[in-house]
Amino acid sequence: LFSVELSADVDKIKEICASNQIEILWTSSKHNLAKAVKKWPIVSAIAILDYSGAEDAYNAAIQTLANFMACCRIADHVDQPSFFA
């Protein structure tokens, strides 16, 4: 029951972010996220509330996300030979 409620809450947050053009970046683990932001030992979530002064880094992160998602879409169809013809 708790996991269903948590899932619903996460879905609401994702919808709110999408409707406000707020990107969500996912990592594979709390440890990887902690390494990325140079914190120890783990980090569960981060938020960038104002990225002024870091537009280049923000745009690079968004471009990396877009490239990753494009690769995921291609990988989802790698079993279709006609896709690469």
PDB file as gemmi writes it, atoms N, CA and C in Angstrom:
CRYST1    1.000    1.000    1.000  90.00  90.00  90.00 P 1                      
ATOM      1  N   LEU A   1       0.829  -1.195   0.000  1.00  0.00           N  
ATOM      2  CA  LEU A   1       0.000   0.000   0.000  1.00  0.00           C  
ATOM      3  C   LEU A   1       0.876   1.263   0.000  1.00  0.00           C  
ATOM      4  N   PHE A   2       1.937   1.250   0.829  1.00  0.00           N  
ATOM      5  CA  PHE A   2       2.827   2.406   0.890  1.00  0.00           C  
ATOM      6  C   PHE A   2       3.500   2.660  -0.452  1.00  0.00           C  
ATOM      7  N   SER A   3       3.950   1.576  -1.113  1.00  0.00           N  
ATOM      8  CA  SER A   3       4.643   1.754  -2.394  1.00  0.00           C  
ATOM      9  C   SER A   3       3.705   2.282  -3.471  1.00  0.00           C  
ATOM     10  N   VAL A   4       2.431   1.928  -3.392  1.00  0.00           N  
ATOM     11  CA  VAL A   4       1.452   2.444  -4.354  1.00  0.00           C  
ATOM     12  C   VAL A   4       1.273   3.944  -4.145  1.00  0.00           C  
ATOM     13  N   GLU A   5       1.180   4.359  -2.878  1.00  0.00           N  
ATOM     14  CA  GLU A   5       1.042   5.785  -2.578  1.00  0.00           C  
ATOM     15  C   GLU A   5       2.297   6.550  -2.996  1.00  0.00           C  
ATOM     16  N   LEU A   6       3.455   5.977  -2.723  1.00  0.00           N  
ATOM     17  CA  LEU A   6       4.714   6.616  -3.111  1.00  0.00           C  
ATOM     18  C   LEU A   6       4.796   6.758  -4.626  1.00  0.00           C  
ATOM     19  N   SER A   7       4.418   5.709  -5.332  1.00  0.00           N  
ATOM     20  CA  SER A   7       4.435   5.750  -6.791  1.00  0.00           C  
ATOM     21  C   SER A   7       3.501   6.840  -7.314  1.00  0.00           C  
ATOM     22  N   ALA A   8       2.337   6.959  -6.709  1.00  0.00           N  
ATOM     23  CA  ALA A   8       1.382   7.994  -7.118  1.00  0.00           C  
ATOM     24  C   ALA A   8       1.956   9.384  -6.851  1.00  0.00           C  
ATOM     25  N   ASP A   9       2.625   9.554  -5.711  1.00  0.00           N  
ATOM     26  CA  ASP A   9       3.240  10.847  -5.392  1.00  0.00           C  
ATOM     27  C   ASP A   9       4.346  11.191  -6.386  1.00  0.00           C  
ATOM     28  N   VAL A  10       5.164  10.211  -6.733  1.00  0.00           N  
ATOM     29  CA  VAL A  10       6.234  10.434  -7.709  1.00  0.00           C  
ATOM     30  C   VAL A  10       5.634  10.802  -9.061  1.00  0.00           C  
ATOM     31  N   ASP A  11       4.569  10.121  -9.454  1.00  0.00           N  
ATOM     32  CA  ASP A  11       3.906  10.440 -10.721  1.00  0.00           C  
ATOM     33  C   ASP A  11       3.373  11.873 -10.720  1.00  0.00           C  
ATOM     34  N   LYS A  12       2.814  12.314  -9.596  1.00  0.00           N  
ATOM     35  CA  LYS A  12       2.320  13.693  -9.494  1.00  0.00           C  
ATOM     36  C   LYS A  12       3.469  14.690  -9.663  1.00  0.00           C  
ATOM     37  N   ILE A  13       4.586  14.410  -8.993  1.00  0.00           N  
ATOM     38  CA  ILE A  13       5.750  15.295  -9.102  1.00  0.00           C  
ATOM     39  C   ILE A  13       6.239  15.350 -10.543  1.00  0.00           C  
ATOM     40  N   LYS A  14       6.292  14.193 -11.212  1.00  0.00           N  
ATOM     41  CA  LYS A  14       6.728  14.162 -12.610  1.00  0.00           C  
ATOM     42  C   LYS A  14       5.787  14.964 -13.494  1.00  0.00           C  
ATOM     43  N   GLU A  15       4.478  14.869 -13.252  1.00  0.00           N  
ATOM     44  CA  GLU A  15       3.502  15.629 -14.040  1.00  0.00           C  
ATOM     45  C   GLU A  15       3.665  17.129 -13.821  1.00  0.00           C  
ATOM     46  N   ILE A  16       3.852  17.523 -12.558  1.00  0.00           N  
ATOM     47  CA  ILE A  16       4.043  18.946 -12.251  1.00  0.00           C  
ATOM     48  C   ILE A  16       5.303  19.469 -12.935  1.00  0.00           C  
ATOM     49  N   CYS A  17       6.377  18.705 -12.865  1.00  0.00           N  
ATOM     50  CA  CYS A  17       7.622  19.117 -13.520  1.00  0.00           C  
ATOM     51  C   CYS A  17       7.432  19.237 -15.028  1.00  0.00           C  
ATOM     52  N   ALA A  18       6.780  18.255 -15.626  1.00  0.00           N  
ATOM     53  CA  ALA A  18       6.561  18.282 -17.075  1.00  0.00           C  
ATOM     54  C   ALA A  18       5.717  19.489 -17.479  1.00  0.00           C  
ATOM     55  N   SER A  19       4.684  19.794 -16.714  1.00  0.00           N  
ATOM     56  CA  SER A  19       3.812  20.914 -17.069  1.00  0.00           C  
ATOM     57  C   SER A  19       4.512  22.264 -16.907  1.00  0.00           C  
ATOM     58  N   ASN A  20       5.574  22.298 -16.116  1.00  0.00           N  
ATOM     59  CA  ASN A  20       6.338  23.535 -15.913  1.00  0.00           C  
ATOM     60  C   ASN A  20       7.674  23.525 -16.646  1.00  0.00           C  
ATOM     61  N   GLN A  21       7.846  22.599 -17.584  1.00  0.00           N  
ATOM     62  CA  GLN A  21       9.075  22.462 -18.371  1.00  0.00           C  
ATOM     63  C   GLN A  21      10.303  22.332 -17.469  1.00  0.00           C  
ATOM     64  N   ILE A  22      10.187  21.544 -16.408  1.00  0.00           N  
ATOM     65  CA  ILE A  22      11.300  21.270 -15.503  1.00  0.00           C  
ATOM     66  C   ILE A  22      11.822  19.882 -15.823  1.00  0.00           C  
ATOM     67  N   GLU A  23      13.091  19.811 -16.194  1.00  0.00           N  
ATOM     68  CA  GLU A  23      13.703  18.531 -16.543  1.00  0.00           C  
ATOM     69  C   GLU A  23      14.011  17.725 -15.287  1.00  0.00           C  
ATOM     70  N   ILE A  24      13.874  16.408 -15.395  1.00  0.00           N  
ATOM     71  CA  ILE A  24      14.239  15.495 -14.317  1.00  0.00           C  
ATOM     72  C   ILE A  24      15.367  14.620 -14.833  1.00  0.00           C  
ATOM     73  N   LEU A  25      16.466  14.595 -14.116  1.00  0.00           N  
ATOM     74  CA  LEU A  25      17.596  13.738 -14.460  1.00  0.00           C  
ATOM     75  C   LEU A  25      17.643  12.594 -13.457  1.00  0.00           C  
ATOM     76  N   TRP A  26      17.755  11.363 -13.938  1.00  0.00           N  
ATOM     77  CA  TRP A  26      17.772  10.191 -13.071  1.00  0.00           C  
ATOM     78  C   TRP A  26      19.178   9.615 -13.022  1.00  0.00           C  
ATOM     79  N   THR A  27      19.563   9.095 -11.874  1.00  0.00           N  
ATOM     80  CA  THR A  27      20.837   8.394 -11.744  1.00  0.00           C  
ATOM     81  C   THR A  27      20.565   6.968 -11.307  1.00  0.00           C  
ATOM     82  N   SER A  28      21.546   6.116 -11.497  1.00  0.00           N  
ATOM     83  CA  SER A  28      21.348   4.700 -11.193  1.00  0.00           C  
ATOM     84  C   SER A  28      21.397   4.395  -9.704  1.00  0.00           C  
ATOM     85  N   SER A  29      22.019   5.266  -8.922  1.00  0.00           N  
ATOM     86  CA  SER A  29      22.076   4.997  -7.485  1.00  0.00           C  
ATOM     87  C   SER A  29      22.331   6.279  -6.703  1.00  0.00           C  
ATOM     88  N   LYS A  30      22.041   6.220  -5.411  1.00  0.00           N  
ATOM     89  CA  LYS A  30      22.311   7.354  -4.529  1.00  0.00           C  
ATOM     90  C   LYS A  30      23.808   7.621  -4.435  1.00  0.00           C  
ATOM     91  N   HIS A  31      24.596   6.555  -4.507  1.00  0.00           N  
ATOM     92  CA  HIS A  31      26.049   6.710  -4.444  1.00  0.00           C  
ATOM     93  C   HIS A  31      26.569   7.456  -5.674  1.00  0.00           C  
ATOM     94  N   ASN A  32      26.039   7.120  -6.862  1.00  0.00           N  
ATOM     95  CA  ASN A  32      26.463   7.827  -8.078  1.00  0.00           C  
ATOM     96  C   ASN A  32      26.074   9.299  -8.022  1.00  0.00           C  
ATOM     97  N   LEU A  33      24.887   9.572  -7.487  1.00  0.00           N  
ATOM     98  CA  LEU A  33      24.457  10.958  -7.352  1.00  0.00           C  
ATOM     99  C   LEU A  33      25.376  11.705  -6.389  1.00  0.00           C  
ATOM    100  N   ALA A  34      25.728  11.065  -5.289  1.00  0.00           N  
ATOM    101  CA  ALA A  34      26.637  11.687  -4.318  1.00  0.00           C  
ATOM    102  C   ALA A  34      27.992  11.987  -4.948  1.00  0.00           C  
ATOM    103  N   LYS A  35      28.504  11.058  -5.749  1.00  0.00           N  
ATOM    104  CA  LYS A  35      29.782  11.286  -6.428  1.00  0.00           C  
ATOM    105  C   LYS A  35      29.683  12.466  -7.387  1.00  0.00           C  
ATOM    106  N   ALA A  36      28.560  12.558  -8.098  1.00  0.00           N  
ATOM    107  CA  ALA A  36      28.389  13.622  -9.087  1.00  0.00           C  
ATOM    108  C   ALA A  36      28.395  15.005  -8.443  1.00  0.00           C  
ATOM    109  N   VAL A  37      27.866  15.105  -7.228  1.00  0.00           N  
ATOM    110  CA  VAL A  37      27.824  16.405  -6.552  1.00  0.00           C  
ATOM    111  C   VAL A  37      28.889  16.528  -5.462  1.00  0.00           C  
ATOM    112  N   LYS A  38      29.807  15.543  -5.440  1.00  0.00           N  
ATOM    113  CA  LYS A  38      30.946  15.542  -4.511  1.00  0.00           C  
ATOM    114  C   LYS A  38      30.515  15.642  -3.054  1.00  0.00           C  
ATOM    115  N   LYS A  39      29.534  14.801  -2.689  1.00  0.00           N  
ATOM    116  CA  LYS A  39      29.068  14.703  -1.302  1.00  0.00           C  
ATOM    117  C   LYS A  39      29.290  13.278  -0.826  1.00  0.00           C  
ATOM    118  N   TRP A  40      29.278  13.094   0.491  1.00  0.00           N  
ATOM    119  CA  TRP A  40      29.512  11.773   1.049  1.00  0.00           C  
ATOM    120  C   TRP A  40      28.541  11.527   2.171  1.00  0.00           C  
ATOM    121  N   PRO A  41      28.037  10.332   2.411  1.00  0.00           N  
ATOM    122  CA  PRO A  41      28.225   9.107   1.638  1.00  0.00           C  
ATOM    123  C   PRO A  41      27.177   8.938   0.543  1.00  0.00           C  
ATOM    124  N   ILE A  42      25.919   9.370   0.799  1.00  0.00           N  
ATOM    125  CA  ILE A  42      24.901   9.238  -0.241  1.00  0.00           C  
ATOM    126  C   ILE A  42      24.059  10.507  -0.309  1.00  0.00           C  
ATOM    127  N   VAL A  43      23.448  10.704  -1.461  1.00  0.00           N  
ATOM    128  CA  VAL A  43      22.531  11.814  -1.682  1.00  0.00           C  
ATOM    129  C   VAL A  43      21.295  11.228  -2.343  1.00  0.00           C  
ATOM    130  N   SER A  44      20.124  11.551  -1.810  1.00  0.00           N  
ATOM    131  CA  SER A  44      18.880  11.004  -2.351  1.00  0.00           C  
ATOM    132  C   SER A  44      18.317  11.846  -3.488  1.00  0.00           C  
ATOM    133  N   ALA A  45      18.455  13.158  -3.387  1.00  0.00           N  
ATOM    134  CA  ALA A  45      17.899  14.035  -4.415  1.00  0.00           C  
ATOM    135  C   ALA A  45      18.591  15.388  -4.345  1.00  0.00           C  
ATOM    136  N   ILE A  46      18.606  16.065  -5.469  1.00  0.00           N  
ATOM    137  CA  ILE A  46      19.093  17.440  -5.505  1.00  0.00           C  
ATOM    138  C   ILE A  46      18.122  18.241  -6.353  1.00  0.00           C  
ATOM    139  N   ALA A  47      18.127  19.529  -6.166  1.00  0.00           N  
ATOM    140  CA  ALA A  47      17.296  20.412  -6.984  1.00  0.00           C  
ATOM    141  C   ALA A  47      18.122  21.642  -7.324  1.00  0.00           C  
ATOM    142  N   ILE A  48      17.996  22.090  -8.539  1.00  0.00           N  
ATOM    143  CA  ILE A  48      18.645  23.327  -8.963  1.00  0.00           C  
ATOM    144  C   ILE A  48      17.535  24.361  -9.075  1.00  0.00           C  
ATOM    145  N   LEU A  49      17.500  25.268  -8.129  1.00  0.00           N  
ATOM    146  CA  LEU A  49      16.431  26.252  -8.091  1.00  0.00           C  
ATOM    147  C   LEU A  49      16.733  27.464  -8.962  1.00  0.00           C  
ATOM    148  N   ASP A  50      17.984  27.808  -9.082  1.00  0.00           N  
ATOM    149  CA  ASP A  50      18.379  28.944  -9.907  1.00  0.00           C  
ATOM    150  C   ASP A  50      19.742  28.628 -10.510  1.00  0.00           C  
ATOM    151  N   TYR A  51      19.776  28.449 -11.803  1.00  0.00           N  
ATOM    152  CA  TYR A  51      21.033  28.072 -12.439  1.00  0.00           C  
ATOM    153  C   TYR A  51      21.690  29.240 -13.164  1.00  0.00           C  
ATOM    154  N   SER A  52      21.288  30.471 -12.841  1.00  0.00           N  
ATOM    155  CA  SER A  52      21.940  31.615 -13.473  1.00  0.00           C  
ATOM    156  C   SER A  52      23.413  31.623 -13.076  1.00  0.00           C  
ATOM    157  N   GLY A  53      24.247  31.867 -14.046  1.00  0.00           N  
ATOM    158  CA  GLY A  53      25.684  31.783 -13.830  1.00  0.00           C  
ATOM    159  C   GLY A  53      26.238  30.420 -14.197  1.00  0.00           C  
ATOM    160  N   ALA A  54      25.362  29.449 -14.382  1.00  0.00           N  
ATOM    161  CA  ALA A  54      25.796  28.095 -14.742  1.00  0.00           C  
ATOM    162  C   ALA A  54      25.022  27.593 -15.957  1.00  0.00           C  
ATOM    163  N   GLU A  55      24.621  28.527 -16.820  1.00  0.00           N  
ATOM    164  CA  GLU A  55      23.815  28.155 -17.978  1.00  0.00           C  
ATOM    165  C   GLU A  55      24.519  27.151 -18.880  1.00  0.00           C  
ATOM    166  N   ASP A  56      25.820  27.325 -19.083  1.00  0.00           N  
ATOM    167  CA  ASP A  56      26.560  26.407 -19.956  1.00  0.00           C  
ATOM    168  C   ASP A  56      26.551  24.991 -19.394  1.00  0.00           C  
ATOM    169  N   ALA A  57      26.802  24.854 -18.099  1.00  0.00           N  
ATOM    170  CA  ALA A  57      26.791  23.525 -17.471  1.00  0.00           C  
ATOM    171  C   ALA A  57      25.391  22.929 -17.506  1.00  0.00           C  
ATOM    172  N   TYR A  58      24.370  23.757 -17.257  1.00  0.00           N  
ATOM    173  CA  TYR A  58      22.989  23.284 -17.297  1.00  0.00           C  
ATOM    174  C   TYR A  58      22.632  22.810 -18.703  1.00  0.00           C  
ATOM    175  N   ASN A  59      22.954  23.614 -19.703  1.00  0.00           N  
ATOM    176  CA  ASN A  59      22.647  23.235 -21.085  1.00  0.00           C  
ATOM    177  C   ASN A  59      23.389  21.966 -21.488  1.00  0.00           C  
ATOM    178  N   ALA A  60      24.626  21.810 -21.026  1.00  0.00           N  
ATOM    179  CA  ALA A  60      25.386  20.588 -21.315  1.00  0.00           C  
ATOM    180  C   ALA A  60      24.725  19.378 -20.663  1.00  0.00           C  
ATOM    181  N   ALA A  61      24.237  19.534 -19.433  1.00  0.00           N  
ATOM    182  CA  ALA A  61      23.553  18.427 -18.752  1.00  0.00           C  
ATOM    183  C   ALA A  61      22.272  18.051 -19.483  1.00  0.00           C  
ATOM    184  N   ILE A  62      21.524  19.038 -19.932  1.00  0.00           N  
ATOM    185  CA  ILE A  62      20.281  18.768 -20.666  1.00  0.00           C  
ATOM    186  C   ILE A  62      20.596  18.103 -22.002  1.00  0.00           C  
ATOM    187  N   GLN A  63      21.658  18.532 -22.693  1.00  0.00           N  
ATOM    188  CA  GLN A  63      22.045  17.908 -23.957  1.00  0.00           C  
ATOM    189  C   GLN A  63      22.492  16.474 -23.733  1.00  0.00           C  
ATOM    190  N   THR A  64      23.235  16.224 -22.656  1.00  0.00           N  
ATOM    191  CA  THR A  64      23.650  14.860 -22.319  1.00  0.00           C  
ATOM    192  C   THR A  64      22.434  13.987 -22.071  1.00  0.00           C  
ATOM    193  N   LEU A  65      21.444  14.528 -21.359  1.00  0.00           N  
ATOM    194  CA  LEU A  65      20.201  13.785 -21.121  1.00  0.00           C  
ATOM    195  C   LEU A  65      19.505  13.469 -22.439  1.00  0.00           C  
ATOM    196  N   ALA A  66      19.414  14.436 -23.331  1.00  0.00           N  
ATOM    197  CA  ALA A  66      18.756  14.217 -24.623  1.00  0.00           C  
ATOM    198  C   ALA A  66      19.487  13.145 -25.429  1.00  0.00           C  
ATOM    199  N   ASN A  67      20.819  13.199 -25.439  1.00  0.00           N  
ATOM    200  CA  ASN A  67      21.605  12.187 -26.154  1.00  0.00           C  
ATOM    201  C   ASN A  67      21.397  10.806 -25.554  1.00  0.00           C  
ATOM    202  N   PHE A  68      21.378  10.730 -24.225  1.00  0.00           N  
ATOM    203  CA  PHE A  68      21.167   9.458 -23.542  1.00  0.00           C  
ATOM    204  C   PHE A  68      19.795   8.888 -23.882  1.00  0.00           C  
ATOM    205  N   MET A  69      18.768   9.737 -23.853  1.00  0.00           N  
ATOM    206  CA  MET A  69      17.412   9.269 -24.154  1.00  0.00           C  
ATOM    207  C   MET A  69      17.317   8.812 -25.607  1.00  0.00           C  
ATOM    208  N   ALA A  70      18.015   9.481 -26.525  1.00  0.00           N  
ATOM    209  CA  ALA A  70      18.022   9.052 -27.925  1.00  0.00           C  
ATOM    210  C   ALA A  70      18.669   7.681 -28.052  1.00  0.00           C  
ATOM    211  N   CYS A  71      19.763   7.462 -27.339  1.00  0.00           N  
ATOM    212  CA  CYS A  71      20.420   6.145 -27.356  1.00  0.00           C  
ATOM    213  C   CYS A  71      19.514   5.076 -26.780  1.00  0.00           C  
ATOM    214  N   CYS A  72      18.774   5.416 -25.740  1.00  0.00           N  
ATOM    215  CA  CYS A  72      17.842   4.447 -25.145  1.00  0.00           C  
ATOM    216  C   CYS A  72      16.765   4.057 -26.144  1.00  0.00           C  
ATOM    217  N   ARG A  73      16.254   5.050 -26.883  1.00  0.00           N  
ATOM    218  CA  ARG A  73      15.213   4.742 -27.872  1.00  0.00           C  
ATOM    219  C   ARG A  73      15.768   3.840 -28.971  1.00  0.00           C  
ATOM    220  N   ILE A  74      17.005   4.081 -29.403  1.00  0.00           N  
ATOM    221  CA  ILE A  74      17.626   3.223 -30.417  1.00  0.00           C  
ATOM    222  C   ILE A  74      17.841   1.830 -29.844  1.00  0.00           C  
ATOM    223  N   ALA A  75      18.344   1.744 -28.616  1.00  0.00           N  
ATOM    224  CA  ALA A  75      18.598   0.444 -27.987  1.00  0.00           C  
ATOM    225  C   ALA A  75      17.314  -0.355 -27.825  1.00  0.00           C  
ATOM    226  N   ASP A  76      16.195   0.328 -27.628  1.00  0.00           N  
ATOM    227  CA  ASP A  76      14.917  -0.371 -27.492  1.00  0.00           C  
ATOM    228  C   ASP A  76      14.521  -1.077 -28.783  1.00  0.00           C  
ATOM    229  N   HIS A  77      15.073  -0.641 -29.918  1.00  0.00           N  
ATOM    230  CA  HIS A  77      14.687  -1.195 -31.215  1.00  0.00           C  
ATOM    231  C   HIS A  77      15.832  -1.910 -31.918  1.00  0.00           C  
ATOM    232  N   VAL A  78      16.898  -2.220 -31.198  1.00  0.00           N  
ATOM    233  CA  VAL A  78      18.071  -2.834 -31.811  1.00  0.00           C  
ATOM    234  C   VAL A  78      17.739  -4.212 -32.394  1.00  0.00           C  
ATOM    235  N   ASP A  79      16.680  -4.848 -31.911  1.00  0.00           N  
ATOM    236  CA  ASP A  79      16.286  -6.164 -32.415  1.00  0.00           C  
ATOM    237  C   ASP A  79      15.542  -6.071 -33.745  1.00  0.00           C  
ATOM    238  N   GLN A  80      15.331  -4.875 -34.258  1.00  0.00           N  
ATOM    239  CA  GLN A  80      14.624  -4.687 -35.521  1.00  0.00           C  
ATOM    240  C   GLN A  80      15.640  -4.354 -36.611  1.00  0.00           C  
ATOM    241  N   PRO A  81      16.055  -5.352 -37.420  1.00  0.00           N  
ATOM    242  CA  PRO A  81      17.096  -5.129 -38.424  1.00  0.00           C  
ATOM    243  C   PRO A  81      16.768  -4.003 -39.404  1.00  0.00           C  
ATOM    244  N   SER A  82      15.497  -3.830 -39.735  1.00  0.00           N  
ATOM    245  CA  SER A  82      15.134  -2.806 -40.710  1.00  0.00           C  
ATOM    246  C   SER A  82      15.384  -1.401 -40.170  1.00  0.00           C  
ATOM    247  N   PHE A  83      15.488  -1.260 -38.864  1.00  0.00           N  
ATOM    248  CA  PHE A  83      15.726   0.037 -38.248  1.00  0.00           C  
ATOM    249  C   PHE A  83      17.087   0.593 -38.653  1.00  0.00           C  
ATOM    250  N   PHE A  84      18.050  -0.299 -38.884  1.00  0.00           N  
ATOM    251  CA  PHE A  84      19.404   0.127 -39.219  1.00  0.00           C  
ATOM    252  C   PHE A  84      19.721  -0.032 -40.708  1.00  0.00           C  
ATOM    253  N   ALA A  85      18.747  -0.365 -41.516  1.00  0.00           N  
ATOM    254  CA  ALA A  85      18.975  -0.580 -42.951  1.00  0.00           C  
ATOM    255  C   ALA A  85      19.118   0.729 -43.687  1.00  0.00           C  
TER     256      ALA A  85                                                      
END                                                                             
